[in-house]
Amino acid sequence: MSADGLVMLAEPARLERDVRKSLFLAQAAPVTTPAEALAFVRAVSDLDATHNCWAYRIGQDYRSDDDGEPGGTAGRPILQVIDGQGFDNTIVVVTRWFGGIKLGAGGLVRAYGGTAAECLRLAPRVPIVRRTRLVFHCGFSDLALLQARLPSLDAVVEEEAFDAEGARLVIAVPEGEMDTAIARIADLTRGQSVPRAVE
């Protein structure tokens, strides 16, 4: 089950098109932090291009940049496309090489927004599943069984630390499945391991 139907890119995507002799190249990628998004902007921006405009959405964090185009004609339309197609954890950079014909404000909005929209529309996507982290300790005698059963709970092991008695595990399970996962782990370990939620 996805978080409010949100999706993210399964892998980086790109699309280029000509708009009245200007070349527009959209490059998009999945990201998890603003720093990662800005690193992608730096990595794919072409300093020889006329403009490298971009926007990202990561949960409640979002930013856009017109990179010298008239205000609101590039970055904001890219962000509207990201939001309009239900993407999260996504950065899109649209690079323009000017071809000699001015597009006007409306033409720029359509060119930047349209290039970003087509890139995201064709890109492979996956649903975003919000997860809750659980921590628990289990003995060596239960570890192999738990490791075999965790995938059926759609649990992702984030940390595993061993000690003399067994292992301390931090797992992430879909938010709606937290109670089921806690009960199942307690059942599998005969009450020896009872996970608790952590931040």
Disulfide bonds with the S-S distance in Angstrom:
none
